[in-house]
Amino acid sequence: MHLRFYPELEDADLGSEYDAAKGNVGKELKDLSKRYKDVFLKVNVFFRKLKDIKDLDAYKKTDEIFQFPGTDLFEMRIPKQRRGGVFRIYFCFSLEDGKTEDLILLDAEFKHKTEPMRLNAAKAKLKEYYKSFGKEART
C-alpha cells in the first residue's frame, strides 16, 4: 500500500521531514515528533508495515484500523491504546484508477480527550476528495 498526504496527494516518504506542506497530517506528525517521540516512532513503524501489505483485514481485527460504520472514512489508532493519548489518522482509499490500494491520509490528531477534535474536518476533506472525482462520499 502507498500512503499519500491530502490535499497534494504526494507520497508519504518515511525518510523525509514532515511539514505543513503535507497537509494537516504532516503538520501533526511534525508536532508529534517534537512532543511525543515514542509515539512518533510507533507511527513510523506502523507506516512501514502498511507499505508491505495488500489489505487491512488483520489491522481491522485488532482495532488498529477502524472503519466508521456506513461511511468511506477510516481511522488508524497508533498505538491502539495508550494511557497518555493515541495518535489518530483519518483516511480513505484512493479513487484514482490503478491506485485503489493507496491510502489518502486526510487528517490527524493526538487524541487524549474522549471526543475526537478533528473528525468533522476529516469528514469535510473526505467529501471534498470524493467531489473532485465526481462522486459522493458516505460520511
Phi and psi restraints in degrees (value plus and minus 20) as a CYANA .aco file:
   2 HIS   PHI    -127.2   -87.2
   2 HIS   PSI     121.8   161.8
   3 LEU   PHI    -126.5   -86.5
   3 LEU   PSI     110.6   150.6
   4 ARG   PHI    -151.8  -111.8
   4 ARG   PSI     115.5   155.5
   5 PHE   PHI    -101.1   -61.1
   5 PHE   PSI     112.5   152.5
   6 TYR   PHI    -110.2   -70.2
   6 TYR   PSI     119.2   159.2
   7 PRO   PHI    -117.7   -77.7
   7 PRO   PSI     -34.8     5.2
   8 GLU   PHI     -93.8   -53.8
   8 GLU   PSI     -38.3     1.7
   9 LEU   PHI      40.2    80.2
   9 LEU   PSI      12.1    52.1
  10 GLU   PHI    -105.0   -65.0
  10 GLU   PSI     131.1   171.1
  11 ASP   PHI     -81.9   -41.9
  11 ASP   PSI     125.4   165.4
  12 ALA   PHI    -101.4   -61.4
  12 ALA   PSI      79.4   119.4
  13 ASP   PHI    -105.2   -65.2
  13 ASP   PSI      92.8   132.8
  14 LEU   PHI     -89.4   -49.4
  14 LEU   PSI     -37.6     2.4
  15 GLY   PHI    -109.4   -69.4
  15 GLY   PSI     -26.9    13.1
  16 SER   PHI    -120.2   -80.2
  16 SER   PSI     151.9   191.9
  17 GLU   PHI     -95.5   -55.5
  17 GLU   PSI     120.0   160.0
  18 TYR   PHI    -109.9   -69.9
  18 TYR   PSI     118.7   158.7
  19 ASP   PHI    -168.7  -128.7
  19 ASP   PSI     157.5   197.5
  20 ALA   PHI     -83.6   -43.6
  20 ALA   PSI     -41.8    -1.8
  21 ALA   PHI     -85.4   -45.4
  21 ALA   PSI     -37.2     2.8
  22 LYS   PHI    -118.5   -78.5
  22 LYS   PSI       9.6    49.6
  23 GLY   PHI      57.8    97.8
  23 GLY   PSI    -192.5  -152.5
  24 ASN   PHI     -84.6   -44.6
  24 ASN   PSI     -52.4   -12.4
  25 VAL   PHI     -83.7   -43.7
  25 VAL   PSI     -64.1   -24.1
  26 GLY   PHI     -82.0   -42.0
  26 GLY   PSI     -61.9   -21.9
  27 LYS   PHI     -82.9   -42.9
  27 LYS   PSI     -64.8   -24.8
  28 GLU   PHI     -87.6   -47.6
  28 GLU   PSI     -56.7   -16.7
  29 LEU   PHI     -85.6   -45.6
  29 LEU   PSI     -59.5   -19.5
  30 LYS   PHI     -83.0   -43.0
  30 LYS   PSI     -64.3   -24.3
  31 ASP   PHI     -84.2   -44.2
  31 ASP   PSI     -61.3   -21.3
  32 LEU   PHI     -81.1   -41.1
  32 LEU   PSI     -60.3   -20.3
  33 SER   PHI     -83.2   -43.2
  33 SER   PSI     -46.5    -6.5
  34 LYS   PHI    -107.5   -67.5
  34 LYS   PSI     -56.8   -16.8
  35 ARG   PHI    -116.9   -76.9
  35 ARG   PSI     -54.9   -14.9
  36 TYR   PHI    -154.6  -114.6
  36 TYR   PSI      52.6    92.6
  37 LYS   PHI     -77.1   -37.1
  37 LYS   PSI     -58.0   -18.0
  38 ASP   PHI     -83.5   -43.5
  38 ASP   PSI     -61.4   -21.4
  39 VAL   PHI     -90.7   -50.7
  39 VAL   PSI     -59.6   -19.6
  40 PHE   PHI     -78.5   -38.5
  40 PHE   PSI     -62.6   -22.6
  41 LEU   PHI     -84.2   -44.2
  41 LEU   PSI     -57.1   -17.1
  42 LYS   PHI     -85.9   -45.9
  42 LYS   PSI     -56.9   -16.9
  43 VAL   PHI     -83.2   -43.2
  43 VAL   PSI     -64.8   -24.8
  44 ASN   PHI     -82.2   -42.2
  44 ASN   PSI     -60.4   -20.4
  45 VAL   PHI     -84.2   -44.2
  45 VAL   PSI     -63.1   -23.1
  46 PHE   PHI     -81.0   -41.0
  46 PHE   PSI     -65.4   -25.4
  47 PHE   PHI     -79.1   -39.1
  47 PHE   PSI     -63.3   -23.3
  48 ARG   PHI     -82.1   -42.1
  48 ARG   PSI     -60.3   -20.3
  49 LYS   PHI     -84.0   -44.0
  49 LYS   PSI     -62.4   -22.4
  50 LEU   PHI     -83.6   -43.6
  50 LEU   PSI     -52.6   -12.6
  51 LYS   PHI     -85.7   -45.7
  51 LYS   PSI     -41.9    -1.9
  52 ASP   PHI    -118.1   -78.1
  52 ASP   PSI     -16.8    23.2
  53 ILE   PHI    -135.2   -95.2
  53 ILE   PSI     145.9   185.9
  54 LYS   PHI    -126.7   -86.7
  54 LYS   PSI     -46.9    -6.9
  55 ASP   PHI    -162.8  -122.8
  55 ASP   PSI     145.9   185.9
  56 LEU   PHI    -121.2   -81.2
  56 LEU   PSI     -11.4    28.6
  57 ASP   PHI     -73.8   -33.8
  57 ASP   PSI     -64.6   -24.6
  58 ALA   PHI     -83.2   -43.2
  58 ALA   PSI     -57.1   -17.1
  59 TYR   PHI     -94.6   -54.6
  59 TYR   PSI     -50.1   -10.1
  60 LYS   PHI     -87.9   -47.9
  60 LYS   PSI     -58.1   -18.1
  61 LYS   PHI     -85.6   -45.6
  61 LYS   PSI     -51.9   -11.9
  62 THR   PHI    -114.0   -74.0
  62 THR   PSI     -14.0    26.0
  63 ASP   PHI      44.2    84.2
  63 ASP   PSI      -2.5    37.5
  64 GLU   PHI     -97.2   -57.2
  64 GLU   PSI     -45.7    -5.7
  65 ILE   PHI    -147.1  -107.1
  65 ILE   PSI     112.2   152.2
  66 PHE   PHI    -149.6  -109.6
  66 PHE   PSI     114.0   154.0
  67 GLN   PHI    -122.1   -82.1
  67 GLN   PSI     107.0   147.0
  68 PHE   PHI     -85.7   -45.7
  68 PHE   PSI     107.1   147.1
  69 PRO   PHI     -74.2   -34.2
  69 PRO   PSI     111.0   151.0
  70 GLY   PHI      52.5    92.5
  70 GLY   PSI      -5.5    34.5
  71 THR   PHI    -146.7  -106.7
  71 THR   PSI     153.0   193.0
  72 ASP   PHI    -118.4   -78.4
  72 ASP   PSI     -11.2    28.8
  73 LEU   PHI    -119.0   -79.0
  73 LEU   PSI     115.0   155.0
  74 PHE   PHI    -141.2  -101.2
  74 PHE   PSI     146.1   186.1
  75 GLU   PHI    -160.6  -120.6
  75 GLU   PSI     112.6   152.6
  76 MET   PHI    -116.7   -76.7
  76 MET   PSI     118.6   158.6
  77 ARG   PHI    -139.1   -99.1
  77 ARG   PSI      93.9   133.9
  78 ILE   PHI    -148.9  -108.9
  78 ILE   PSI      99.8   139.8
  79 PRO   PHI     -87.1   -47.1
  79 PRO   PSI     154.1   194.1
  80 LYS   PHI     -78.1   -38.1
  80 LYS   PSI     -62.0   -22.0
  81 GLN   PHI    -164.2  -124.2
  81 GLN   PSI     123.4   163.4
  82 ARG   PHI    -179.4  -139.4
  82 ARG   PSI     113.4   153.4
  83 ARG   PHI     -77.0   -37.0
  83 ARG   PSI     -59.6   -19.6
  84 GLY   PHI    -106.7   -66.7
  84 GLY   PSI     -24.7    15.3
  85 GLY   PHI     114.5   154.5
  85 GLY   PSI     143.6   183.6
  86 VAL   PHI    -149.7  -109.7
  86 VAL   PSI     119.7   159.7
  87 PHE   PHI    -108.1   -68.1
  87 PHE   PSI     106.3   146.3
  88 ARG   PHI    -137.8   -97.8
  88 ARG   PSI     113.6   153.6
  89 ILE   PHI    -140.8  -100.8
  89 ILE   PSI     103.6   143.6
  90 TYR   PHI    -113.4   -73.4
  90 TYR   PSI     114.2   154.2
  91 PHE   PHI    -170.5  -130.5
  91 PHE   PSI     150.7   190.7
  92 CYS   PHI    -161.7  -121.7
  92 CYS   PSI     151.9   191.9
  93 PHE   PHI    -106.5   -66.5
  93 PHE   PSI     129.0   169.0
  94 SER   PHI     -84.6   -44.6
  94 SER   PSI     124.9   164.9
  95 LEU   PHI    -120.4   -80.4
  95 LEU   PSI     -23.9    16.1
  96 GLU   PHI     -89.8   -49.8
  96 GLU   PSI     120.4   160.4
  97 ASP   PHI     -79.6   -39.6
  97 ASP   PSI     113.2   153.2
  98 GLY   PHI      58.3    98.3
  98 GLY   PSI     -20.4    19.6
  99 LYS   PHI    -146.7  -106.7
  99 LYS   PSI      12.0    52.0
 100 THR   PHI     -89.7   -49.7
 100 THR   PSI     -32.3     7.7
 101 GLU   PHI    -109.8   -69.8
 101 GLU   PSI     -25.5    14.5
 102 ASP   PHI     -94.0   -54.0
 102 ASP   PSI     121.0   161.0
 103 LEU   PHI    -124.6   -84.6
 103 LEU   PSI     107.0   147.0
 104 ILE   PHI    -115.5   -75.5
 104 ILE   PSI      90.8   130.8
 105 LEU   PHI    -102.0   -62.0
 105 LEU   PSI      86.0   126.0
 106 LEU   PHI    -104.9   -64.9
 106 LEU   PSI     -66.2   -26.2
 107 ASP   PHI    -178.7  -138.7
 107 ASP   PSI     145.9   185.9
 108 ALA   PHI    -174.1  -134.1
 108 ALA   PSI     140.8   180.8
 109 GLU   PHI    -181.2  -141.2
 109 GLU   PSI     130.8   170.8
 110 PHE   PHI    -111.5   -71.5
 110 PHE   PSI      89.1   129.1
 111 LYS   PHI    -117.0   -77.0
 111 LYS   PSI      94.3   134.3
 112 HIS   PHI    -146.0  -106.0
 112 HIS   PSI     -16.6    23.4
 113 LYS   PHI    -129.5   -89.5
 113 LYS   PSI     149.6   189.6
 114 THR   PHI     -90.5   -50.5
 114 THR   PSI     -55.7   -15.7
 115 GLU   PHI    -120.2   -80.2
 115 GLU   PSI     116.9   156.9
 116 PRO   PHI     -88.5   -48.5
 116 PRO   PSI     119.7   159.7
 117 MET   PHI    -112.7   -72.7
 117 MET   PSI     -48.2    -8.2
 118 ARG   PHI    -126.0   -86.0
 118 ARG   PSI     -12.5    27.5
 119 LEU   PHI     -82.9   -42.9
 119 LEU   PSI     -64.3   -24.3
 120 ASN   PHI     -85.6   -45.6
 120 ASN   PSI     -57.5   -17.5
 121 ALA   PHI     -84.6   -44.6
 121 ALA   PSI     -59.4   -19.4
 122 ALA   PHI     -84.5   -44.5
 122 ALA   PSI     -60.4   -20.4
 123 LYS   PHI     -84.0   -44.0
 123 LYS   PSI     -60.0   -20.0
 124 ALA   PHI     -84.5   -44.5
 124 ALA   PSI     -61.1   -21.1
 125 LYS   PHI     -87.5   -47.5
 125 LYS   PSI     -56.4   -16.4
 126 LEU   PHI     -81.1   -41.1
 126 LEU   PSI     -67.5   -27.5
 127 LYS   PHI     -80.4   -40.4
 127 LYS   PSI     -62.9   -22.9
 128 GLU   PHI     -82.2   -42.2
 128 GLU   PSI     -63.8   -23.8
 129 TYR   PHI     -82.6   -42.6
 129 TYR   PSI     -68.6   -28.6
 130 TYR   PHI     -83.4   -43.4
 130 TYR   PSI     -59.6   -19.6
 131 LYS   PHI     -80.8   -40.8
 131 LYS   PSI     -54.2   -14.2
 132 SER   PHI     -85.1   -45.1
 132 SER   PSI     -36.8     3.2
 133 PHE   PHI    -125.6   -85.6
 133 PHE   PSI     -12.1    27.9
 134 GLY   PHI      52.7    92.7
 134 GLY   PSI       5.1    45.1
 135 LYS   PHI    -140.6  -100.6
 135 LYS   PSI     146.0   186.0
 136 GLU   PHI    -132.7   -92.7
 136 GLU   PSI     107.0   147.0
 137 ALA   PHI    -101.5   -61.5
 137 ALA   PSI     125.6   165.6
 138 ARG   PHI    -108.0   -68.0
 138 ARG   PSI      97.1   137.1
